[in-house]
Amino acid sequence: MLHDQTIIDLVRTALMVTLKVSGPILAAGVVIGLIISILQSVTSIQDQTLTFVPKIVVMVLVAAILLGWIVERMVAYAQDLFLLST
């Protein structure tokens, strides 16, 4: 049963790291989507590409800005996995 708990802990940790890494990028996409939706409703412009392109640009920019932090989190997680297996 010890192995079952270890597997559960590994999966839980992997999910938490995934949420921490992807959270800021997804939050930026949601905020920009909300701003663009408000602007569309005020101006009555209903073009789908108007929301898609800015979201992609902002999400890529946020990912590029946070790349160092993301790599640190992933390296720390990988080191924890390797230390756990020894």
C-alpha positions as a printed NumPy array, in Angstrom:
array([[  0.   ,   0.   ,   0.   ],
       [  2.976,   2.311,   0.371],
       [  3.408,   2.35 ,  -3.384],
       [ -0.211,   3.402,  -3.885],
       [  0.24 ,   6.439,  -1.647],
       [  3.505,   7.325,  -3.386],
       [  1.809,   7.215,  -6.786],
       [ -1.041,   9.376,  -5.521],
       [  1.445,  11.906,  -4.14 ],
       [  3.374,  11.961,  -7.428],
       [  0.227,  12.573,  -9.45 ],
       [ -0.969,  15.256,  -7.027],
       [  2.389,  17.023,  -7.202],
       [  2.451,  16.801, -11.014],
       [ -1.026,  18.335, -11.215],
       [ -0.078,  21.143,  -8.831],
       [  3.055,  21.962, -10.823],
       [  0.981,  21.969, -14.016],
       [ -1.564,  24.337, -12.489],
       [  1.127,  26.656, -11.15 ],
       [  2.925,  26.801, -14.494],
       [ -0.131,  27.187, -16.711],
       [ -2.172,  29.386, -14.363],
       [ -0.655,  32.788, -15.188],
       [ -0.782,  32.107, -18.927],
       [ -4.425,  31.041, -18.805],
       [ -5.335,  33.952, -16.529],
       [ -3.822,  36.406, -19.018],
       [ -5.907,  34.839, -21.787],
       [ -9.084,  35.114, -19.72 ],
       [ -8.445,  38.755, -18.805],
       [ -7.726,  39.766, -22.4  ],
       [-10.768,  37.803, -23.599],
       [-12.952,  39.611, -21.092],
       [-11.596,  43.02 , -22.086],
       [-12.075,  42.301, -25.784],
       [-15.613,  40.976, -25.153],
       [-16.534,  44.148, -23.293],
       [-15.135,  46.272, -26.11 ],
       [-17.044,  44.208, -28.67 ],
       [-20.325,  44.592, -26.82 ],
       [-19.816,  48.344, -26.474],
       [-18.909,  48.843, -30.145],
       [-21.199,  46.103, -31.564],
       [-18.325,  44.545, -33.498],
       [-18.818,  40.776, -33.608],
       [-15.678,  39.482, -35.329],
       [-14.33 ,  36.172, -33.964],
       [-10.735,  36.869, -34.986],
       [-10.778,  40.027, -32.91 ],
       [-10.798,  37.942, -29.723],
       [ -8.621,  35.086, -30.952],
       [ -5.544,  36.959, -32.161],
       [ -4.997,  39.242, -29.116],
       [ -5.451,  36.298, -26.738],
       [ -2.829,  34.25 , -28.555],
       [ -0.394,  37.183, -28.677],
       [ -0.787,  37.981, -24.973],
       [ -0.537,  34.34 , -23.917],
       [  2.657,  33.877, -25.945],
       [  4.116,  37.078, -24.451],
       [  3.276,  35.985, -20.904],
       [  4.796,  32.563, -21.571],
       [  7.959,  34.196, -22.931],
       [  8.211,  36.551, -19.953],
       [  7.698,  33.736, -17.438],
       [  9.887,  31.22 , -19.275],
       [ 12.692,  31.373, -16.699],
       [ 10.284,  30.825, -13.817],
       [  8.556,  27.982, -15.651],
       [ 11.879,  26.255, -16.324],
       [ 12.87 ,  26.626, -12.654],
       [  9.61 ,  24.98 , -11.535],
       [  9.99 ,  22.123, -14.008],
       [ 13.652,  21.523, -13.092],
       [ 12.8  ,  21.52 ,  -9.381],
       [ 10.021,  19.007,  -9.998],
       [ 12.308,  16.79 , -12.06 ],
       [ 14.984,  16.924,  -9.352],
       [ 12.404,  15.942,  -6.756],
       [ 11.375,  12.982,  -8.892],
       [ 14.959,  11.789,  -9.313],
       [ 15.708,  12.214,  -5.599],
       [ 12.549,  10.284,  -4.726],
       [ 13.563,   7.338,  -6.887],
       [ 16.943,   6.934,  -5.171]])
